[in-house]
Amino acid sequence: MKKQNRNIYWIIAGIINSFTALLHAIGGQVDLVSPLMKSNLGIQSKTEWLGVWHIVTIILFVSSYYLLKNGLNSTKRNSEAVQLIGILYILFSAAFIMSSLYMKTFAPQWVLLLPIGVLSLIRT
């Protein structure tokens, strides 16, 4: 029987990412999407914003699945894709940090995205 090589860091990243995906899908709908859809923003802008919102939701859920799947059976072959997820999440968090500084307000998304990115880069 072949022993599976688990990467606990990727599993933890996948769990945090799953929580983030749920928070985005449910909390974001209530706090951000619904109020925006009721705003005076033009229909084209609302449509594109809504599409981008759901693209992010898809990315969060798919990357959660991929992190968990590959964390449970870690191989050298799948580490490159997980590393790409890590790099993307670090860049996503940087975008929120820079936006926060630029707008002089706190956008907390990076608090979840940065640990996912860092944990995804750890190989065992």
C-alpha positions, 0 to 999 in steps of 0.5 A: 500500500502506497503512503500518501505524502500530505502537506499540512500547510497546503491543507491549512491554506485550503481550509482558510481559503474555503472559509474565505470563499464562503465569507465572500459568497455569503457576507460579500453578497449582503454587505457589498453586492446587494447595496451596489445593485441598488445604487445609482451606478450605471447598468453596464458598470453593475453588470461588469462588477457583478461578473467580476465578483462572481469570477472571484467567487469561482477562483476562491472555491476552485483554488480551495478545492485544489489546495485541499486535494493536493495537500492530501496527496502532495507530489513534486508534480503538483507543487508548481500549480500550488506555488502559482496559487501562492504567488497569486494570493500574495499579489492579491493581498498586496493589491488590497494593502496598496488600495488601503494605503491609497484610499486611507482606509482598511480593506481587511481582505489581505488578512486572509489572502496573505496567509493562504499565499504564504502557506501555499509556498511551503513544501514538505 
